[in-house]
C-alpha cells in the first residue's frame, strides 16, 4: 500500500506526520533535518519518505490551498484506474500553523524569507507535533 500525507505544502505538517508514522520522531525535539531543509516548499510531486515494517510506502505531497479537492481528485483517479481502495491511502494533514508558514514562504529570500520560515517552524514545532500525533494514530494500524 502507498500512504500519502497530503499537506498544504510537502514539507512542514505532512513531513512531520510521515516521520511520526514511521516512528522516526521519538521525541518532541525538532530534528536537525527539518532545519537544514533547502527551500523545498515549492516542490511539486510526491516526496518518498520511507517504508514501514509492513512494506507500506509513505509519501508527502503538497496540495496547495484546497486539500479536499486534491484528495478527492487522487481518490477518483485511483478508482478510474481500477486500483483497490487498500492500495492507496490519502490522508489530509493540516494545522493552524500551516497558514503562517505558507504566508512566510512567499517572502523572498533576499528580504529574510528563509530565516522567517525557519523561525516560524521552530516556534510551531511543538504544537504541530502534538496535533499530528493524534492524526497519525487514526491512520496507523493497531
C-alpha positions in Angstrom: 0.0 0.0 0.0 1.0 3.6 -0.6 0.2 6.2 2.1 0.2 9.8 1.1 0.2 12.5 3.8 -1.3 15.5 1.9 -0.5 18.9 3.3 -0.7 22.5 2.0 3.0 22.1 1.2 5.0 18.8 1.2 7.4 19.9 4.0 6.1 21.0 7.3 3.0 19.2 8.6 2.9 16.4 6.1 6.6 15.7 6.6 6.2 15.6 10.4 3.2 13.3 10.1 5.1 10.9 7.8 8.0 10.8 10.2 5.7 10.2 13.2 4.0 7.4 11.3 7.4 5.8 10.6 8.5 6.2 14.2 11.4 8.4 13.2 10.5 11.2 15.6 10.7 9.6 19.1 10.8 12.9 21.0 9.3 16.4 20.9 12.7 17.8 19.9 12.7 19.2 16.4 15.1 17.2 14.2 18.1 19.0 12.6 17.0 17.7 9.3 13.9 19.9 9.3 16.1 23.0 10.0 18.5 22.1 7.2 15.9 21.5 4.5 16.6 23.6 1.4 13.8 25.9 0.2 11.7 23.0 -0.9 8.2 24.2 0.0 7.6 24.8 -3.7 8.3 21.3 -4.9 5.7 19.7 -7.0 5.1 15.9 -6.9 5.2 13.4 -4.0 8.3 13.1 -1.8 9.1 9.5 -0.8 9.9 9.4 3.0 10.3 5.7 3.7 8.6 2.4 4.2 7.0 1.0 7.4 7.6 -2.5 8.8 4.7 -3.9 6.7 6.2 -2.6 3.4 3.8 0.3 3.1 5.5 3.2 1.2 5.0 6.6 2.8 5.0 9.9 0.8 4.2 13.5 1.4 2.6 15.7 -1.2 1.8 19.4 -1.3 -1.8 20.1 -2.3 -1.9 23.9 -2.1 -5.0 25.7 -0.6 -7.7 23.2 -1.4 -6.7 19.9 0.2 -10.2 18.4 0.0 -10.2 18.8 -3.8 -6.8 17.4 -4.3 -7.6 14.4 -2.0 -10.9 13.7 -3.9 -9.0 14.0 -7.3 -6.4 11.4 -6.2 -9.1 9.1 -4.9 -11.2 9.5 -8.1 -8.1 8.8 -10.3 -7.4 5.7 -8.2 -11.0 4.5 -8.9 -10.7 5.3 -12.7 -7.5 3.3 -12.9 -9.3 0.4 -11.1 -6.9 0.3 -8.1 -8.3 -1.2 -4.9 -9.1 1.2 -2.1 -6.5 -0.6 0.0 -3.7 0.2 -2.5 -3.6 3.9 -1.8 -4.5 5.9 1.4 -4.6 9.7 1.2 -4.7 11.5 4.5 -5.1 15.3 4.6 -2.7 16.9 7.1 -3.5 20.5 8.2 -2.7 22.5 11.3 -3.2 26.2 12.1 0.5 26.8 11.7 0.4 25.8 8.0 -1.2 29.1 7.1 1.5 31.1 8.8 4.2 29.0 7.1 2.5 29.4 3.7 2.5 33.1 4.1 6.1 33.3 5.2 7.3 31.0 2.4 6.1 33.7 0.0 8.6 36.2 1.5 11.6 36.4 -0.9 14.9 35.1 0.5 16.6 38.5 -0.1 14.0 40.0 2.4 14.8 37.4 5.0 12.1 34.9 4.0 14.2 31.8 4.6 15.1 33.0 8.2 11.5 33.9 8.9 10.3 30.5 7.7 12.9 28.6 9.9 11.9 30.7 12.9 8.2 30.0 12.4 9.0 26.3 12.0 10.8 26.2 15.3 8.0 28.1 17.1 5.2 25.9 15.7 7.0 22.6 16.1 5.7 21.5 19.5 2.1 22.5 18.7 2.1 20.7 15.3 3.8 17.6 16.7 1.0 17.1 19.3 -1.7 17.6 16.7 -0.1 15.3 14.2 0.5 12.5 16.6 -3.3 12.4 17.1 -3.8 12.3 13.3 -1.3 9.6 12.7 -2.9 7.5 15.5 -6.0 7.4 13.3 -4.1 6.2 10.2 -1.7 3.8 11.8 -3.0 0.2 12.3 -3.1 -1.1 15.9 
